[in-house]
Amino acid sequence: MNNAEALEQEFWLIAELVRLTARDLPEQTAFILDGVRQSYAQTTELMDRVAAALQRDGVRQREAIAVCASTSIEYATLFLGALSIGVVVSPLAPSSTPDQLAGMVKDCGARLLFLDATTADSLKGAGDADTVRIALDGSNVGRPFADWLAPVGAKPTSAKIEPPDPFNIIYSSGTTGVPKGIVQSHRMRWGHVQRANAFGYDRTAITVLSTPLYSNTTLVSFFPTLAGGGTVALMKKFNAHEFLTLASSLHATHAMLVPVQYHRIMTQPDFDSYDLSRFRVKFCTSAPFSGALKADVLKRWPGGLVEYYGMTEGGGSCVLVAHEFPDKVDTVGRPAEGHDIRLIDESGVEVRPGEVGEIVGYSGSIMNGYHNQPGKTAEAQWVAPDGRVFIRTGDVGRFDQDGFLKLMDRRKDMIISGGFNIYPSDLEQILSAHPAVLECAVVGIKSVEWGETPLAFAVLRAGQSASAEELREFANAKLGKTQRISKIEIVDTLPRSAIGKILKRELRDDYEAKRAQA
């Protein structure tokens, strides 16, 4: 059995595919970071030492460990070693608040907390007196990782891992409230790997990943690369010039990037001077990806472009193979094979063809639930008339006549003004067309007269100038009477999450707070 044959199976363990590559190509590079390479043989040897150390410390199958650290080869290897014996990995976002991190460590029940010097301050209140801290970077914030590992040559006791067993717990970003632990199974991750297998993730693949390892965005390319026996080139922090330099020097074949990263790359003055000719496919997910930017990537960057639309919680996903459907770049594609996407109204009834509704999805790739939160799990579900359980996305969209899904907005971001539904994305598209506007975001603010009214925040292009009133008049001249923007704030930057999502709630809350103080 080799990797390609294993990927055709109904179910396989990702960690075992890493071992297949180590068996066949022991010197094949698994990871690259800052010029340091780790082979598949070295990776599997360290995976065994990790697994043996976890068992030595009493961590049982289906129990969780917590990891909160910057990207490193040690982090990646720890992840694989834990998975190999059925231990659940809970990768935590260092950008979370100390209170959130403490809550997540408690929620996942981790008795081992892996961290580094960059995250130690935020984790001071996490865990209890019995929580063991291991420093992945060897610093003094915990027991050094190299000392914690089991001895060279150690082998763990094998574990029988079933498809429904928990694989990882990914915590929501908290942009819509307290972070929830999304429990993904080995079956769900296997589904991600098999879906991606169509895009050339073989043993010659070289994937550049510049988003953090705690993010599901990263993991949906990280695991397929390793399952296929390819090489993962990690970046600790994204920089457009450094990304292009690395991708060019390694002759990269794949990359997963979020829209803001694509924007920064494509606006590099010397973009066309880099050799990106070996790229097979670039991927994007996690945030709205404008049609104009997709078209620019297709025109100037060799290789295909694929956009995934879906939830970390799973359910239904859409895939836009943009290089095959360049006239559909204003959509997120059609439902993936075996995925059922429906649109429902506020009462939970399916809308008619062509109408707008909340997006719900069903597939074999679906979360086990929110960890320790059955009530929240139930809220995230929609039960179809045939009894199948769909995941509610909170997004609003409609299907075009060809079955491609066009996103309108997050349901929570929809503005209801004077009884009319206003989709901020429509307003943002118009405002972005002004030559002085680099990027913008529209939110709803309270209005005595209308209930809510649209407020826009705009970032200007370098060297360009425009007044807020000039921008407002430009946009409102093209918008319908019920859509008109009430006010525009010109700002230097828009607040974003670590993977590039614009934090609209932060914009809205900050503005309302300032208005209350005025």
C-alpha positions as CSV (number, residue, x, y, z in Angstrom):
1,M,0.0,0.0,0.0
2,N,1.3,3.5,-0.9
3,N,-0.1,6.9,-0.3
4,A,-2.1,7.1,-3.6
5,E,-3.7,3.7,-2.9
6,A,-4.5,4.6,0.7
7,L,-6.2,7.8,-0.4
8,E,-8.7,5.7,-2.4
9,Q,-9.8,3.9,0.7
10,E,-13.0,4.7,2.6
11,F,-11.0,5.6,5.7
12,W,-7.4,5.8,6.7
13,L,-5.4,7.5,9.4
14,I,-3.5,10.6,8.3
15,A,-0.6,9.8,10.7
16,E,-0.3,6.4,9.1
17,L,0.1,8.0,5.7
18,V,3.0,10.0,7.1
19,R,4.6,6.6,8.0
20,L,4.0,5.2,4.5
21,T,6.1,8.1,3.1
22,A,8.8,7.6,5.7
23,R,8.9,3.9,4.7
24,D,9.2,4.5,1.0
25,L,11.1,7.9,0.9
26,P,12.7,8.3,4.3
27,E,14.8,11.3,3.2
28,Q,11.9,13.1,1.7
29,T,11.4,16.5,3.3
30,A,8.3,16.8,5.4
31,F,8.8,20.3,6.8
32,I,10.8,23.4,6.0
33,L,10.9,26.5,8.2
34,D,13.5,29.3,8.1
35,G,15.8,27.1,6.0
36,V,15.6,24.1,8.5
37,R,14.4,20.8,7.0
38,Q,13.0,17.8,8.7
39,S,12.7,14.5,6.8
40,Y,9.8,12.1,7.0
41,A,12.0,9.6,8.7
42,Q,12.9,12.2,11.4
43,T,9.3,13.2,11.6
44,T,8.0,9.7,12.3
45,E,10.8,9.1,14.9
46,L,9.8,12.3,16.7
47,M,6.1,11.4,16.4
48,D,6.8,8.1,18.3
49,R,8.7,10.0,21.0
50,V,5.8,12.4,21.4
51,A,3.3,9.6,21.5
52,A,5.3,7.7,24.1
53,A,5.8,10.8,26.2
54,L,2.0,11.5,26.2
55,Q,1.3,7.9,27.3
56,R,4.0,8.1,29.9
57,D,2.3,11.2,31.3
58,G,-1.0,9.5,31.5
59,V,-2.8,11.2,28.6
60,R,-5.3,8.7,27.3
61,Q,-6.9,8.2,23.9
62,R,-9.7,10.7,23.3
63,E,-8.3,13.1,25.9
64,A,-7.0,16.5,24.8
65,I,-3.8,18.4,24.9
66,A,-3.7,22.2,24.4
67,V,-1.2,23.9,22.2
68,C,-0.8,27.7,22.1
69,A,2.4,28.8,20.3
70,S,3.8,30.3,17.2
71,T,4.3,28.1,14.1
72,S,7.2,25.7,14.4
73,I,8.3,22.3,13.2
74,E,8.0,21.1,16.8
75,Y,4.3,22.2,16.8
76,A,3.6,20.4,13.6
77,T,5.3,17.2,14.8
78,L,3.6,17.3,18.2
79,F,0.2,17.5,16.4
80,L,1.0,14.4,14.3
81,G,2.4,12.4,17.2
82,A,-0.7,13.0,19.4
83,L,-3.0,12.1,16.5
84,S,-1.1,8.8,16.0
85,I,-2.4,7.4,19.3
86,G,-5.8,9.0,19.3
87,V,-5.0,11.9,21.6
88,V,-7.1,15.0,20.7
89,V,-5.2,18.2,19.8
90,S,-6.7,21.6,20.8
91,P,-4.7,24.3,19.0
92,L,-5.5,27.7,20.6
93,A,-5.2,31.1,19.0
94,P,-2.5,33.2,20.7
95,S,-4.5,36.3,19.7
96,S,-7.3,35.3,22.1
97,T,-7.6,37.2,25.4
98,P,-6.0,35.7,28.5
99,D,-9.5,35.0,29.9
100,Q,-10.5,33.3,26.7
101,L,-7.4,31.2,26.7
102,A,-7.9,30.2,30.3
103,G,-11.5,29.2,29.5
104,M,-10.4,27.1,26.5
105,V,-7.8,25.2,28.4
106,K,-10.3,24.4,31.1
107,D,-13.0,23.5,28.5
108,C,-10.9,21.0,26.6
109,G,-9.7,19.4,29.9
110,A,-6.0,19.5,28.9
111,R,-3.5,18.5,31.6
112,L,-0.6,19.3,29.3
113,L,-0.2,22.8,27.8
114,F,2.4,23.3,25.1
115,L,3.5,26.9,24.7
116,D,6.5,29.1,23.9
117,A,8.0,32.4,25.0
118,T,5.7,34.4,22.7
119,T,2.5,33.2,24.3
120,A,3.6,32.7,27.9
121,D,2.2,36.0,29.2
122,S,-1.2,35.4,27.8
123,L,-1.4,32.0,29.3
124,K,-0.4,33.0,32.9
125,G,-4.0,32.3,34.2
126,A,-4.5,29.1,32.1
127,G,-4.8,25.7,33.7
128,D,-4.3,24.9,37.4
129,A,-1.5,23.8,39.7
130,D,-1.6,20.3,38.1
131,T,-1.3,21.6,34.5
132,V,2.1,20.7,33.0
133,R,3.7,23.3,30.7
134,I,6.0,22.2,28.0
135,A,8.0,24.9,26.1
136,L,8.1,24.0,22.4
137,D,10.9,26.6,21.8
138,G,13.0,25.2,24.7
139,S,12.6,28.4,26.7
140,N,12.2,28.7,30.4
141,V,8.4,29.1,30.2
142,G,8.0,25.4,30.7
143,R,9.8,22.1,30.6
144,P,11.9,22.2,27.4
145,F,10.3,20.1,24.7
146,A,13.5,18.2,24.0
147,D,13.7,17.2,27.6
148,W,10.0,16.2,27.8
149,L,10.2,13.9,24.8
150,A,10.5,10.2,25.4
151,P,14.0,8.8,24.8
152,V,15.3,8.1,21.2
153,G,13.9,4.8,20.0
154,A,10.9,4.9,22.2
155,K,7.7,3.4,20.8
156,P,4.2,4.1,22.0
157,T,1.5,1.5,22.6
158,S,-0.7,1.3,19.5
159,A,-4.2,2.6,19.7
160,K,-7.3,1.5,17.7
161,I,-8.7,4.7,16.3
162,E,-12.3,4.7,14.9
163,P,-13.6,7.2,12.3
164,P,-16.0,9.0,14.8
165,D,-13.2,9.5,17.3
166,P,-12.3,13.2,18.0
167,F,-9.3,14.4,16.0
168,N,-9.1,18.0,17.2
169,I,-11.0,20.7,19.0
170,I,-10.9,24.0,17.0
171,Y,-12.2,27.0,19.0
172,S,-14.2,29.6,17.1
173,S,-12.7,33.0,16.8
174,G,-15.0,34.6,19.3
175,T,-16.0,37.3,16.8
176,T,-19.6,36.3,17.5
177,G,-19.3,35.7,21.2
178,V,-17.5,33.3,23.6
179,P,-15.3,30.8,21.7
180,K,-16.9,27.4,21.2
181,G,-14.9,24.2,20.9
182,I,-15.7,22.6,17.5
183,V,-15.0,18.9,17.8
184,Q,-13.9,17.4,14.4
185,S,-13.5,13.7,14.0
186,H,-10.9,11.6,12.2
187,R,-13.7,10.8,9.6
188,M,-14.2,14.5,9.0
189,R,-10.5,15.2,8.5
190,W,-10.2,12.2,6.2
191,G,-13.1,13.7,4.1
192,H,-11.1,17.0,3.8
193,V,-8.0,15.0,2.6
194,Q,-9.9,13.0,0.0
195,R,-11.6,16.1,-1.4
196,A,-8.3,17.8,-1.8
197,N,-6.7,14.8,-3.4
198,A,-8.0,15.9,-6.8
199,F,-5.7,18.9,-6.8
200,G,-2.3,17.3,-7.1
201,Y,-1.2,16.8,-3.5
202,D,1.2,14.0,-4.3
203,R,4.8,13.3,-3.2
204,T,6.1,16.0,-5.5
205,A,3.9,18.7,-4.0
206,I,5.5,21.6,-2.1
207,T,2.9,23.7,-0.2
208,V,3.7,27.1,1.3
209,L,1.6,27.8,4.4
210,S,1.7,31.3,6.0
211,T,-1.4,31.2,8.2
212,P,-1.0,29.8,11.8
213,L,-1.3,26.1,12.7
214,Y,-4.2,26.7,15.0
215,S,-6.4,27.8,12.1
216,N,-8.6,25.4,10.2
217,T,-7.7,27.4,7.1
218,T,-4.1,26.1,7.4
219,L,-5.0,22.6,8.3
220,V,-7.2,22.0,5.3
221,S,-4.0,22.2,3.2
222,F,-1.5,21.0,5.8
223,F,-3.0,17.6,6.2
224,P,-3.6,16.9,2.5
225,T,0.0,17.8,1.7
226,L,1.3,15.3,4.3
227,A,-1.2,12.6,3.4
228,G,0.1,12.8,-0.2
229,G,3.7,12.6,1.0
230,G,4.6,16.2,-0.1
231,T,6.5,18.9,1.6
232,V,5.1,21.7,3.9
233,A,7.0,24.9,3.9
234,L,5.9,26.9,7.0
235,M,6.1,30.6,7.6
236,K,6.0,32.0,11.1
237,K,4.5,35.3,9.9
238,F,3.2,36.3,6.5
239,N,5.0,38.9,4.5
240,A,4.2,39.3,0.8
241,H,7.8,39.7,-0.3
242,E,9.0,36.9,1.8
243,F,6.2,34.6,0.6
244,L,7.0,35.3,-3.0
245,T,10.7,34.8,-2.4
246,L,10.2,31.5,-0.6
247,A,7.6,30.2,-3.2
248,S,9.9,31.0,-6.1
249,S,13.1,29.5,-4.5
250,L,11.3,26.3,-3.5
251,H,9.4,25.9,-6.9
252,A,6.2,25.7,-4.8
253,T,3.2,23.9,-6.3
254,H,0.5,24.8,-3.8
255,A,-0.5,27.5,-1.3
256,M,-3.4,28.3,1.0
257,L,-3.9,32.0,1.4
258,V,-6.7,34.2,2.7
259,P,-8.0,37.1,0.6
260,V,-6.1,39.9,2.3
261,Q,-2.9,38.0,1.7
262,Y,-3.8,37.6,-2.0
263,H,-4.3,41.3,-2.1
264,R,-1.0,42.1,-0.6
265,I,0.8,39.7,-2.9
266,M,-0.8,40.9,-6.1
267,T,-0.1,44.5,-5.3
268,Q,3.6,43.9,-4.9
269,P,5.3,46.2,-7.5
270,D,7.7,43.4,-8.5
271,F,5.2,40.5,-8.5
272,D,5.8,39.6,-12.1
273,S,9.5,39.2,-11.5
274,Y,9.1,36.0,-9.4
275,D,9.1,32.5,-10.9
276,L,5.8,31.0,-9.9
277,S,5.6,28.7,-12.9
278,R,5.5,25.5,-10.9
279,F,2.2,26.3,-9.1
280,R,-0.5,23.7,-9.7
281,V,-3.2,25.2,-7.5
282,K,-3.7,28.1,-5.1
283,F,-6.5,27.9,-2.5
284,C,-8.5,30.4,-0.6
285,T,-11.0,30.2,2.2
286,S,-12.2,31.9,5.5
287,A,-13.2,35.4,4.2
288,P,-15.0,37.1,1.3
289,F,-12.8,37.0,-1.8
290,S,-13.7,39.6,-4.4
291,G,-14.4,38.7,-8.0
292,A,-12.0,41.3,-9.2
293,L,-9.1,39.9,-7.1
294,K,-9.8,36.4,-8.2
295,A,-9.7,37.5,-11.8
296,D,-6.4,39.2,-11.2
297,V,-4.9,36.1,-9.7
298,L,-6.2,34.0,-12.6
299,K,-4.7,36.4,-15.1
300,R,-1.2,36.9,-13.6
301,W,-0.4,33.9,-11.4
302,P,0.3,30.5,-13.1
303,G,-1.7,27.5,-12.1
304,G,-5.3,27.1,-11.0
305,L,-7.3,28.9,-8.3
306,V,-9.7,27.1,-6.0
307,E,-12.0,28.7,-3.4
308,Y,-13.5,26.7,-0.6
309,Y,-16.6,27.9,1.1
310,G,-17.7,26.2,4.3
311,M,-17.6,26.2,8.1
312,T,-15.1,24.8,10.5
313,E,-18.2,23.0,11.9
314,G,-18.5,21.2,8.6
315,G,-21.9,20.4,7.0
316,G,-22.0,21.4,3.4
317,S,-19.2,23.1,1.4
318,C,-19.0,24.8,-1.9
319,V,-16.0,24.7,-4.2
320,L,-15.2,27.2,-7.0
321,V,-12.6,25.9,-9.4
322,A,-12.1,29.4,-10.7
323,H,-9.8,28.5,-13.6
324,E,-12.5,26.3,-15.0
325,F,-15.3,28.8,-14.4
326,P,-13.7,32.3,-14.8
327,D,-17.1,33.8,-15.4
328,K,-18.3,32.7,-12.0
329,V,-15.7,34.5,-9.9
330,D,-18.5,36.5,-8.2
331,T,-19.7,33.2,-6.6
332,V,-18.2,30.6,-4.2
333,G,-18.9,27.8,-6.6
334,R,-21.2,24.8,-6.5
335,P,-21.8,22.3,-3.7
336,A,-18.9,19.8,-3.4
337,E,-19.6,16.2,-4.4
338,G,-21.8,14.5,-1.9
339,H,-22.7,17.9,-0.2
340,D,-26.2,19.2,0.0
341,I,-26.7,22.9,0.4
342,R,-30.1,24.5,1.0
343,L,-31.4,28.0,1.7
344,I,-34.0,28.6,4.4
345,D,-36.0,31.6,5.6
346,E,-36.2,32.9,9.1
347,S,-38.9,30.4,10.0
348,G,-36.7,27.5,8.8
349,V,-38.6,26.9,5.6
350,E,-36.7,26.4,2.3
351,V,-36.9,29.4,0.0
352,R,-37.9,29.2,-3.6
353,P,-35.3,29.0,-6.4
354,G,-33.6,32.3,-7.0
355,E,-34.6,33.7,-3.6
356,V,-32.2,34.7,-0.8
357,G,-31.9,32.6,2.3
358,E,-29.7,31.4,5.1
359,I,-27.2,28.8,3.9
360,V,-27.4,25.4,5.6
361,G,-25.4,22.3,4.6
362,Y,-25.2,18.6,5.0
363,S,-22.4,16.1,4.2
364,G,-20.3,13.3,5.6
365,S,-17.9,16.0,6.9
366,I,-19.6,17.4,10.0
367,M,-18.5,18.2,13.5
368,N,-19.3,15.9,16.4
369,G,-20.6,19.0,18.1
370,Y,-19.5,21.9,20.3
371,H,-17.5,20.6,23.2
372,N,-19.5,20.6,26.4
373,Q,-22.2,22.7,24.8
374,P,-25.2,20.6,23.6
375,G,-27.4,23.7,23.6
376,K,-25.1,25.6,21.3
377,T,-24.8,22.4,19.1
378,A,-28.6,22.3,18.7
379,E,-28.8,26.0,17.8
380,A,-26.3,25.4,15.0
381,Q,-28.5,22.7,13.4
382,W,-31.4,22.7,11.0
383,V,-33.3,19.4,10.6
384,A,-34.6,18.8,7.1
385,P,-38.0,17.3,6.5
386,D,-36.3,13.9,5.8
387,G,-34.7,14.0,9.3
388,R,-31.1,14.8,8.2
389,V,-29.3,17.3,10.3
390,F,-27.8,20.3,8.5
391,I,-25.3,22.9,9.9
392,R,-26.5,26.5,9.8
393,T,-23.8,28.8,8.5
394,G,-25.3,32.2,9.5
395,D,-24.5,33.3,6.0
396,V,-27.1,34.6,3.5
397,G,-26.9,33.8,-0.1
398,R,-28.7,32.7,-3.3
399,F,-28.1,30.3,-6.1
400,D,-27.8,31.5,-9.7
401,Q,-29.4,29.8,-12.6
402,D,-26.4,27.5,-13.0
403,G,-26.4,26.3,-9.4
404,F,-23.5,28.5,-8.3
405,L,-23.8,30.1,-4.8
406,K,-23.5,33.8,-4.4
407,L,-22.9,35.1,-0.9
408,M,-24.7,38.1,0.2
409,D,-23.5,38.6,3.8
410,R,-23.4,37.2,7.3
411,R,-27.0,37.0,8.6
412,K,-25.9,38.9,11.7
413,D,-24.4,41.6,9.6
414,M,-27.5,42.2,7.5
415,I,-28.9,45.7,8.2
416,I,-32.7,46.2,8.6
417,S,-33.4,49.8,7.9
418,G,-37.0,51.1,7.7
419,G,-38.1,47.5,7.3
420,F,-35.8,46.8,4.3
421,N,-33.0,44.2,4.3
422,I,-29.7,45.8,3.3
423,Y,-26.7,43.6,2.6
424,P,-23.4,45.3,3.5
425,S,-21.5,43.5,0.7
426,D,-23.6,45.2,-1.9
427,L,-22.6,48.6,-0.5
428,E,-19.0,47.6,-0.1
429,Q,-18.8,46.6,-3.7
430,I,-20.0,50.0,-4.8
431,L,-17.8,52.0,-2.5
432,S,-14.7,49.9,-3.4
433,A,-15.1,51.0,-7.0
434,H,-14.0,54.5,-6.1
435,P,-10.4,54.9,-7.3
436,A,-9.2,56.3,-3.9
437,V,-10.6,53.4,-1.8
438,L,-8.3,50.5,-0.9
439,E,-10.7,48.6,1.2
440,C,-13.9,49.2,3.2
441,A,-16.4,47.7,5.5
442,V,-20.1,48.6,6.1
443,V,-21.9,48.0,9.4
444,G,-25.3,48.8,10.8
445,I,-25.6,51.3,13.6
446,K,-28.6,52.3,15.7
447,S,-31.0,54.9,14.2
448,V,-34.0,56.5,15.9
449,E,-35.6,57.2,12.5
450,W,-34.9,53.9,10.7
451,G,-34.0,51.4,13.4
452,E,-30.6,50.8,11.8
453,T,-28.7,52.7,9.2
454,P,-25.5,51.9,7.2
455,L,-22.2,53.3,8.3
456,A,-19.0,52.7,6.2
457,F,-15.4,52.6,7.1
458,A,-12.9,53.3,4.3
459,V,-9.2,52.9,4.0
460,L,-7.6,55.1,1.2
461,R,-5.0,54.0,-1.2
462,A,-1.5,55.3,-0.7
463,G,-1.1,58.7,-2.5
464,Q,-4.8,59.1,-3.0
465,S,-7.1,61.6,-1.3
466,A,-10.9,61.9,-1.0
467,S,-13.2,63.3,1.7
468,A,-15.7,61.2,3.5
469,E,-18.5,63.2,1.9
470,E,-17.1,62.8,-1.6
471,L,-17.0,59.0,-1.0
472,R,-20.6,59.0,0.4
473,E,-21.9,60.9,-2.6
474,F,-20.1,58.6,-5.0
475,A,-21.6,55.5,-3.4
476,N,-25.1,56.8,-2.8
477,A,-25.4,58.0,-6.4
478,K,-25.2,54.3,-7.4
479,L,-27.2,52.8,-4.6
480,G,-30.9,52.4,-4.2
481,K,-32.8,54.8,-2.0
482,T,-33.2,52.3,0.8
483,Q,-29.5,51.3,0.7
484,R,-27.9,54.7,1.0
485,I,-24.9,55.1,3.4
486,S,-25.6,57.6,6.2
487,K,-22.0,58.3,7.1
488,I,-18.4,57.3,6.1
489,E,-15.5,57.2,8.5
490,I,-12.0,57.3,6.9
491,V,-9.6,55.1,8.9
492,D,-6.0,54.0,8.6
493,T,-6.7,50.3,8.9
494,L,-9.5,47.9,9.4
495,P,-9.3,45.5,12.4
496,R,-8.8,41.9,11.3
497,S,-8.5,38.5,12.9
498,A,-5.3,36.5,12.6
499,I,-6.6,35.0,9.4
500,G,-7.7,38.2,7.8
501,K,-11.4,38.4,8.6
502,I,-12.6,42.0,9.1
503,L,-13.9,42.4,12.7
504,K,-17.1,44.2,12.0
505,R,-18.4,43.8,15.5
506,E,-15.3,45.7,16.8
507,L,-15.9,48.5,14.3
508,R,-19.5,48.8,15.3
509,D,-18.9,48.6,19.1
510,D,-16.0,51.1,19.0
511,Y,-18.1,53.6,17.0
512,E,-21.2,53.2,19.3
513,A,-19.0,53.7,22.4
514,K,-17.5,56.9,21.0
515,R,-20.9,58.1,20.0
516,A,-22.2,57.5,23.5
517,Q,-19.4,59.5,25.0
518,A,-19.9,62.5,22.6
